[in-house]
Amino acid sequence: MSEAKTSKVALVTGASKGVGRGIAYGLAEAGWDVAVNYHSDLAGAEETRDVIESKGVRCLIVPGDVGTKADVDAMIEAVATGLGQIDCLVNNAGRQTWAPLLELSEADWDKTIKTNLKGSFLCTQAAAIRMRDGGRGGSIINIGSGANKQPFLNLVDYCASKGGLEQLTRVSACELGRYGIRVNCVAPGAIEIERTKEESDDYSGTWSPLTPMGRIGYPLDIARMVVHLASDEADFITGQTIYVDGGLWTKTHWPYAT
């Protein structure tokens, strides 16, 4: 490992594919040892691990449902035992349900809130206790969305969870700052991943014209911001939501809100 690398430890939830995988790759490229959490996609987690280890850093796969406290406690313990003190937590695991408000089932609502919001709370709490007791602080980064502030029709569970995530970020930052723990939120714009490509026959053609920068985003765009916020260069940034969106959520007229 080169002297320029950090040799610190990061845990990324939901890192078996998509944005989480891209974040894990970005952290590994910057020299972080990375714990890859997955819930159901072991094959994807193993693929993520293989790429990470090819970059010359350590990787640990940690299974678990982020919305279940026993799973989270076991996951945090496994990371501490297998890699060492957690310096960065990325709350990326998430789900959504495409359904109108009047048709959304209670079960789907509960699943989304459990993963997106309760899961971020449980992981934040468990990791922050370790960071506090370790005495060297750390960085917690929540992965939000345009749904932090924009109302998306037929995604009420997702919007509610991401709006709550923004407030969780702020309160956590205020309470944990005394321990040297920074908490921020990164809100992606239109990012091309496996899931979003399935949502549109021409994802780039749909979203690029709506984005002021004239293109869609990729996991690498999100990873770059996460790596920065996790680094010592961002040691006075906390409680912030940073939109990595090419200007998409800055626009005052949003067609999906009406």
SULFEN-V223593 format. One record per pair of residues at least 24 apart in sequence whose ideal C-beta (glycine too) atoms are under 8 Angstrom apart, sorted by sequence separation. I is the first residue (numbers start at 1). J is the second residue. D is the distance in whole Angstrom. If there is no record, write none. Layout:
i = [I,I]
j = [J,J]
d = [D,D]
//
This chain:
i = [6,7,8,9,10,11,12,13,14,17,24,28,33,34,35,36,39,192,5,6,7,8,9,10,12,14,16,32,33,34,35,36,37,38,39,58,66,144,191,192,5,6,7,9,11,16,25,29,31,33,34,35,36,37,39,93,142,190,191,192,193,4,5,16,17,21,25,28,33,35,37,39,66,142,189,190,191,217,16,24,91,189,191,217,2,16,28,37,91,188,217,1,15,25,191,216,16,17,28,191,215,16,91,140,214,15,91,188,213,89,188,211,212,213,89,211,212,140,186,211,212,148,211,37,89,210,212,148,186,212,35,186,86,140,142,144,146,207,210,116,137,138,139,140,141,142,143,144,145,146,35,117,137,138,139,140,141,142,143,144,145,146,186,35,86,87,113,117,124,128,132,136,137,138,139,140,141,142,143,144,85,86,112,116,120,137,139,141,143,184,210,85,112,115,116,35,67,72,76,109,113,117,121,132,182,35,67,75,86,109,113,117,120,124,128,131,66,85,87,89,91,94,108,112,116,131,132,33,65,72,76,80,88,89,90,91,131,184,11,33,35,67,72,76,85,87,88,89,90,91,92,113,117,128,5,14,67,86,87,88,89,91,104,182,13,66,69,73,88,90,100,104,128,182,184,39,65,66,68,72,76,100,184,187,189,1,32,67,99,101,182,183,184,185,186,187,189,190,1,32,37,66,98,182,183,184,185,186,187,188,189,190,66,98,99,184,185,187,188,189,97,99,184,186,187,189,190,96,124,189,97,189,27,96,97,177,96,187,27,11,94,11,173,174,173,23,94,173,11,23,170,9,20,169,169,20,169,19,20,9,91,9,11,166,9,10,13,9,10,11,13,15,9,10,11,12,13,14,8,9,10,11,13,14,143,8,10,12,13,14,141,141,141,139,139,148,139,144,146,146,150,149,146,146,153,150,152,153,152,13,150,151,150,13,11,11,23,20,19,90,90,88,87,19,22,19,19,18,17,18,17,18,26,25,26,25,22,23,27,22,26,30,21,22,25,26,29,32,23,27,19,22,23,26,27,18,22,26,30,19,23,27,10,6]
j = [30,31,32,33,34,35,36,37,38,41,48,52,57,58,59,60,63,216,30,31,32,33,34,35,37,39,41,57,58,59,60,61,62,63,64,83,91,169,216,217,31,32,33,35,37,42,51,55,57,59,60,61,62,63,65,119,168,216,217,218,219,31,32,43,44,48,52,55,60,62,64,66,93,169,216,217,218,244,44,52,119,217,219,245,31,45,57,66,120,217,246,31,45,55,221,246,47,48,59,222,246,48,123,172,246,48,124,221,246,123,222,245,246,247,124,246,247,176,222,247,248,185,248,75,127,248,250,187,225,251,75,226,127,181,183,185,187,248,251,158,179,180,181,182,183,184,185,186,187,188,78,160,180,181,182,183,184,185,186,187,188,189,229,79,130,131,157,161,168,172,176,180,181,182,183,184,185,186,187,188,130,131,157,161,165,182,184,186,188,229,255,131,158,161,162,82,114,119,123,156,160,164,168,179,229,83,115,123,134,157,161,165,168,172,176,179,115,134,136,138,140,143,157,161,165,180,181,83,115,122,126,130,138,139,140,141,181,234,62,84,86,118,123,127,136,138,139,140,141,142,143,164,168,179,57,66,119,138,139,140,141,143,156,234,66,119,122,126,141,143,153,157,181,235,237,93,119,120,122,126,130,154,238,241,243,56,87,122,154,156,237,238,239,240,241,242,244,245,57,88,93,122,154,238,239,240,241,242,243,244,245,246,123,155,156,241,242,244,245,246,155,157,242,244,245,247,248,155,183,248,157,249,88,157,158,238,158,249,90,75,158,76,238,239,239,90,161,240,79,92,239,79,90,239,240,92,241,92,93,83,165,84,86,241,85,86,89,86,87,88,90,92,87,88,89,90,91,92,87,88,89,90,92,93,222,88,90,92,93,94,226,229,230,229,230,241,234,241,243,245,249,249,248,249,256,254,256,257,257,119,256,257,257,123,123,127,143,143,143,226,230,230,230,188,193,191,193,193,193,194,194,195,219,219,220,220,218,219,223,219,223,227,219,220,223,224,227,230,222,226,219,222,223,226,227,219,223,227,231,222,226,230,230,231]
d = [6,6,6,5,5,4,6,4,7,6,6,4,5,8,7,7,7,5,7,5,8,7,8,7,7,7,4,7,4,5,5,5,5,6,7,6,8,8,7,7,2,6,7,7,7,8,6,6,6,7,8,8,7,7,6,6,7,5,4,6,6,7,8,8,5,5,7,5,8,5,6,7,5,5,8,6,6,7,3,6,7,5,7,7,7,4,5,7,4,6,6,7,7,8,7,8,8,8,7,7,6,6,6,7,8,6,7,8,3,6,5,7,6,6,7,4,3,8,6,6,7,7,5,6,4,6,7,5,5,7,8,6,5,7,7,5,6,8,8,7,6,7,7,7,8,7,7,7,6,8,8,8,3,5,5,5,6,4,6,4,7,7,7,4,5,8,7,5,7,7,8,7,5,8,8,8,7,7,8,8,7,7,4,4,6,7,8,6,7,5,8,8,6,8,7,7,4,8,8,8,7,5,6,4,8,6,5,8,8,5,6,6,6,6,6,7,6,5,8,7,7,7,6,6,7,8,7,5,8,5,5,6,6,8,8,7,5,8,7,8,8,5,6,6,7,5,5,5,5,5,4,8,7,7,7,8,4,7,7,7,7,6,6,7,5,3,6,6,7,7,8,6,6,7,6,7,8,8,8,5,6,5,6,6,7,6,8,7,6,5,7,6,7,7,8,7,7,7,7,7,7,6,5,4,7,5,4,6,5,6,3,8,6,7,8,7,7,7,6,5,8,8,7,6,7,8,6,6,7,4,5,7,7,7,7,6,4,7,8,8,8,8,4,7,3,6,8,8,5,6,5,7,7,7,8,4,7,6,7,5,8,5,6,6,6,7,8,5,7,7,7,7,5,4,5,4,6,5,4,7,7,7,5,3,7,7,7,6,4,6,5,5,7,6,5,6,7,6,8,7,6,7,7,5,6,5,5,8,7,7,7,5,6,6,8,7,8,8,6,6,8,4,8,7,8,6,6,4,7,6,6,6,8,8,7,8,7,7,7,2,3,5,7,6,6,6,8,7,6,7,5,6,5,6,6,7,5,5,7,5,5,7,7,7]
//
